[in-house]
Amino acid sequence: MPCVVSCVAGNCRSLTLRWRRPLPCNSLQPHHHFLKDAFKTQQQQHKLSLCLSHTTTTTTTASAALPFDLSPPPIDHDLLDTVTVAGAKVSEDGIVETFDNDEEALDAVYNGVVVVDASHFGRIRVSGEDRIQFLHNQSTANFECLREGQGCDTVFVTPTARTIDIAHAWIMKNAIILVVSPLTRGSITEMLKKYIFFADKVEIEDITKQTCFFILVGPKSNQVMEGLNLNDLVGQPYGTHRHYSVNGMPITVGVGNVISEEGFSLLMSPAAAGSVWKTLLSQGAIPMGSNAWEKLRIFQGRPAPGKELTNEFNILEAGLWNSISLNKGCYKGQETISRLITYDGVKQRLWGLCLSAPAEPGSPITVDGKKVGKLTSYSSGRQGSEHFGLGYIKRQAASNGDSVIVGDSIVGTVVEVPFLARQSPLSKS
């Protein structure tokens, strides 16, 4: 694969992953304190040496942990330089838009493995003694039942259960890391700070610029983990995460990602990002930019802020059942959610739509001339000849397999989408 060769040719460096049992994981802290204590224990380690070429050498030794320091500060543009050399088109905001391989990358999602630089997604660190109870009260998931090294999805909603965003959460020793959409990073940070009362021992920090975040998606993701000697993560529950070091720099690898329960997520120091990126490519991962990622999001049916997640729709209409707890007590939006379930009050739901032509988000969806919903997202298909969208439709108006009209005359077929099909509706009983 040319994209792999261009990234690794002439640059065969050693990438070292160090892993400890049991997990001495301190939580992520900004800049110099990033996982400060996680790599200072004197326990026996597994040392994995990976050469950034097609040759991989594995050795196992015991050694003491090296002191960890991020001085001088990480150079934020190292990764962008690396991907630009590999052919990436980068926006003015520093987002990798495309590698001019969108069709190849989308095909690899279903037949291979892709790696996405999702560093523009927000990372929020919630710390302090009351952090578990705080997030337990401010979002929909049951944080009190989770333990260090586990994770979950949770949803931030308004008091009337209107959707703000889905957050992917990792429970670490001294903090919880939340991965949120780029659009809501600032607003969620400020919202959480607003709800900290005087006696609460909680701190909220935006660590997005102090970290990088990669996503692995595709059926061969497990092979990549095995090639990196990270077999212990394969087959673990969604949200499970463990801590390693790359050339003395911290990296956290978790099961699943923001779009799928399969695959993996990688959180790391910017100083380690370039080496990790090249190593993933050398293991066969195909790079994917944000343009193809948005197509994938729509194909998978993952709701997004400003589109499917707005003040117009509640969490049950968005179908985010797996992120909701009904038995954890009072939390923001809980009364509305409970009432909707008790009285079967969900009037519409989110569907996928196979379309006969391009359609504009916001277009009305009609059945027999009556408006029954609204298109929220649209994307052309993998070869450009197909058209697909997401939209909310009234429950009694149409269901899986039915035909609707989008806009003036575009024919749409209602279909299930993978992300929403995995959700398991709850009942009050």
Secondary structure, DSSP 8 states (H G I E B T S, - for coil): -HHHHHHHTT---EEEEEE-SS-------SGGGTTTTTT------EEEEEESSS-----------------S---TTHHHHHHHHTT-EE-TTS-EEE-S-HHHHHHHHHHS-EEEE-TTSEEEEEESTTHHHHHHHHSSS-GGG--TT-EEEEEEE-TT-BEEEEEEEEE-SSEEEEEE-GGGHHHHHHHHHHT--TT---EEEE-GGG-EEEEEESTTHHHHHHHTT-GGGTT--TT-EEEEEETTEEEEEEES-SS-SSSEEEEE-HHHHHHHHHHHHHTT-EEE-HHHHHHHHHHHT---BTTTBSTTSBTTTTT-GGG--SSS---TTHHHHHHHHHTT---EEEEEEEESS---TT-EEEETTEEEEEEEEEEE-TTSS-EEEEEEEETTT--TT-EEEETTTEEEEEE--HHHHT-------
